Amino acid sequence: MKQIFLFSALALTFAACGNSNKTEEKATAAETKTSEMAATAAAAPANGPKDPVCEMDKKADWDQYTVYGGDTTWFCSPHCKETFDKDPAKFAKK
């Protein structure tokens, strides 16, 4: 009987140790994600350049652009660029 009790106690101890590590990993992952989100929000311009078609704030990785009226206009996707290029006057800056 004592052997069963000791074995059970050891099994529960090892199970609890594994769960605490997982809990710490989840907490660390949540903190990392929160930090990344805060950094992304800080890097985004508050009133900076926007895609004139869908009005998304410009991101650093955008590679679609056109020059119209001497201004460079950036787009989030080829679709938005094509839409703008069909009728640029419709999206003229106000």
N, C-alpha and C positions, 0 to 999 in steps of 0.2 A: 504494500500500500504506500509506504514511504517513497519507494522508487517511482511509482506512478505520479505522486504529488511533485517530486523533484523534477521529473521529466516534463510535466505540465508547466511548472514554474519556469523552467529554462526555455521551453518553447514559446511561452507568452513573452518572456523577456526579449528573445531574439525577434519576435514578430513586432514588438513595440519599437525596437531600435530601428528596424527597417522603415516603419511608418514615420518616425520622427524625421528621418533623412528626407523622405519624400515631401513631407510638409515644409521643411526648410527649402527644398528645391523649388517647390511651387511658390513660396513667398519670395524667393530670390528672382524667379522668373517674372512674377508680377511687378516687383520693384523695377526690374530692367525695362519691362514694357512701358511702365509709367514714365520712366526717365526718357526713353526713346520718343514717346509721344510728346513730352514737354519740349524736347530738343527740336522736334519737327515743327511744333507750333511756334517756337521762338524763331526758327529759321524762315518761316513763311512771312512774306511781306504783308503788313496789315492793309495798306492801300496801294500796293505796288502793281506791277503789270498783271493783267488778266487776259485770259483767252476771250476775245470779244464775242465769240459765238456762244459758248456755254458759261462764260464768266467765272471759270476756275482761276484761282490764284496761280501764278506762274511757278513752276518747280524748276530746279536746277537741271534736271535730266531731259527737259523738253528739247527736241531737235527739229521741230517743224516751225518754220517761220516764213514770212513774206515781207517784202518792202513795198509799202504803198504810201504815196504822198511824202516820200522822204523819211517815213517812220518805219522802224522794224516792228512787226507785230508777230508775237509768238503764239503757238497753238499747242494744245494738249494732245492732239491726234491728227492724222492725215484727213480724217473726215471733217473736222472743224476747219482745217486749212482749205479744203476744197469748197466748203460752204462759203467761206469768206471770199475766196478767189472768184466765185461765180457772181457776187454782187458786193464788192467792198464798200460802196457808198451806203449800203444798208447798215453797216457796222461802224460807220465813221465815228471818231471820237467826239464827244460832246464838250 
